[in-house]
Amino acid sequence: MFSPRSFFGVEDFLDDDNSRPYTYQKEKKSKNPHKHVSFKQRTIAFMEPFTLDVFISKRFVSASLTHRVTSKQVAVAGTNSKDIKAALKSRSDIPACLAIGRILAERAREADVYTASYTPRERDKFEGKIRAVVQSLIDNGIDVKVYLN
């Protein structure tokens, strides 16, 4: 009846009743559908469910703990929030990073999270401000596994 039309990689479909259009992103096919996925790749999200994400810009620092399976943020801290902003001289220096680590550790413990894993982004080096945030988390009782390439 209705043929799906493609517009810049997005296809519009109608559901079974032809009542409501849905927009789907085109699915990318794997080049090798029979590729072996290791046991570790399949289970790592459940064995280490929480990941640490640290973002540092010239103006502020933010960090969050996210549950891998549900993609929900469990604890968040940033120097841009009102309660933290007033207590700091600068929002992007090393003492600010240490404060973010301490506050994130408190919020994580309130949410019953005591372990996390951290893999730096490709452009990030594990030194300076990022290391200060992670070290502050470790010092305040959160066990962080750091995976460096």
WOJOWO-V500218 format. One line per field, one symbol per residue. psi: psi as a letter, one per 30 degrees, with the letter a starting at -180 (. if undefined). burial: 1 if it has 9 or more other ideal C-beta (glycine too) atoms within 8 Angstrom, else 0. Layout:
psi: ???
burial: ???
This chain:
psi: dkkkkkjhgkkklkaefhekkkkkkkkkkkfjfgkkkleeeffeffeifkkkkkkkafflkkklkkkeefhkkekkklffleeeeffkekggaeeeeeeeeeeeeeeeeeghkfllkkjllefkkilbeeeeeeeeeefggkjkkkjk.
burial: 00000000011111000000000000000000000000000000000101110100000111111111000001111110000110010011101111111111111110101011110100000100111111111101010111000
